[in-house]
Amino acid sequence: MAYAIRPYRENDAEALAIMVAAAISEIGAHAYSPEQVAAWSARHTGAGRYRERVAMGDVIFVAADADDKPVAYALIERDGHLDHLYNHPDHTRRGLAAQLLASAESHARERGIAKLYTEASDLARPVFERAGYIVTGKREFTIAHEGRDVPIHNWPMEKLLK
């Protein structure tokens, strides 16, 4: 299947919201408990958030299939924080995450950003490592969900750009 990396478009928001829900519930379940997946997923609801992020100056790169339907995306903030990297479960292991990271890196270099950084899940960590990111620690935290604090973790990572 042919894919293209392109900038976010206003009409992508709904597809991205659906994609992230599927990615967290289906892919996240391979490394996290059902309770952790539910808490993580609850933090990513609604298409309006993508529009807000773009309006604030964040940039979203979209991997689209041959029909121009979004199947993966990366969201980078103005300071080099890579906040999202998600693939639809039907489009994993095709190099899309690596291509999106390369697009984010090119974007950062063009803007003189000296460092990219993220907090990667257990599942995303290997993709970031292959792209040259270094783990700087392990972050243990909780997500408030349904009246409880659900423990979860991720991996702070960074890549210095020269």
Order of alpha helices (4+ residues) and beta strands (2+ residues): beta-alpha-alpha-alpha-beta-beta-beta-alpha-beta-alpha-beta-beta-beta
